[in-house]
Amino acid sequence: MTESDRVSRMSRDEFIALQNERLPRAVAYAYERVPFYRQAFDDIGLTPGDIRSLDDLHRIPFTYKSDIQAAFPYGLCAVEPNQIARVHSSSGSTGNPISTCYTAKDMDDWAVCMARNLEVAGVTPDDVCQIAFRYTLFTGAFGHHLGAERLGATVIPTSSGLTERQIQVMQAFNTTVLHCTPSYALVIAEKAEEMGLGPDDIPLRIGLHGAEPTSAGLRDELQARLGYRVARDYGLTELGGPGVSVECEAQDGYHINEDYFYPEIVDPTSGEPLPEGEIGEIVFTTLVKEGNPVLRYRTRDLAGLTRETCSCGRTLARHGLILGRTDDMLIYGGVNFFPSQVEAVLTGFAELAPHYLIRLSGDGRRESVHVHVEPQHDWWVSCSDGGAGLCELVQGRLRDQVGFRMKVEIAEPFSLERSEGKTKRVFDER
Ligand code: DLL
């Protein structure tokens, strides 16, 4: 049994003991080294000594994305500049960029977390891992690369793009694991089909996809088209990138590396902790991070949490599918909805390709929501009414499932923009 395996199967009491030992140290470390945390504690008369165990965690004030943005680039850093081994950054969909820095030990911890994620996903040292996340300041490629290397697998750092060549590389080197965003996996699937290749012509057995949502419908479609099993992984720059959680073969929640990242679920409005199983905002506290420790970080990602043992036998806490982000929530005519609800409806139609975009427009008095969908090519060429019947059906189902009328418009096959990284699907022009 590997060390990762041992940790992944510890008893709940062992986890609690480990977290109770690490949390007070992490809090004292942040207080002593990051003026932002010292100030936050001093402001409410809290001392690090007050945080003796997990039971005291709720007393610590939250850290928000705006705090990290305001501190860009090194404001929340806890070490001297010459101790920083690596920096990564995300452009952020809104506002200032976010950056994170790693000490040499953080880099080692990152490798441990990512190697464990790969192991949980079913990757072995015999696998050939093609890293088709883009190698930039973005954490995705470097994190996956590090984990695959640490696990002892073969690493092929193709980065994203040059899709035909990606497929040639897969065939030449017998790639068994594809690492990229689900959006890019879809582009690869399309290109493979254009090259006349079916799932049996491609040696992949696992797709490790993260950095953006993958609905169950999109996952199933990728699995059918590329002939592999999808394992989705989750992470964010603020916590050091990927390596936070991942799905195992059971595809029943994401196992969290909770010896490194302590999870809570809180009510997004009140901030009150929610009971296990309820959907709320995920909040993480880093337990051993040196470069950029964060306490009670409000991720804005919405999911539920369970500490029940998974059918795979692992005991690591699991969060469910990320249902959306608090800042992704759209409000139309007083109804709250998430793009993921629209995607869930669209992927239920075999006639549609999983490419879409949602456009909200209006002048304050009259608003409208248009959903642009793309038909499957084969269906489209045999369709006799220009898609009108299908549009009606999709509109009806969206109204039933999401709660109001959206106008569905059919775009030409292959006409909506494809992405090699994360896809932007919502355009709010109100
Ligand atoms: O996306 C880190 C990452 C790289 C994760 C590669 C997995 C694989 P950021 O660019 O900072 O970091 O974006 C983080 O992306 O708060 C979520 O909203 C979203 N996200 C990441 N993974 C998933 C996922 C990386 N599996 C933000 N499902 C997070 C849904 C995800 N959303």
Residues whose N, C-alpha, C, O or C-beta is under 5 A from the ligand:
A	BS01	DLL	S90 T139 G140 H209 G210 A211 E212 P213 T214 R232 D233 Y234 G235 L236 T237 G241 P242 T299 D301 I322 R325
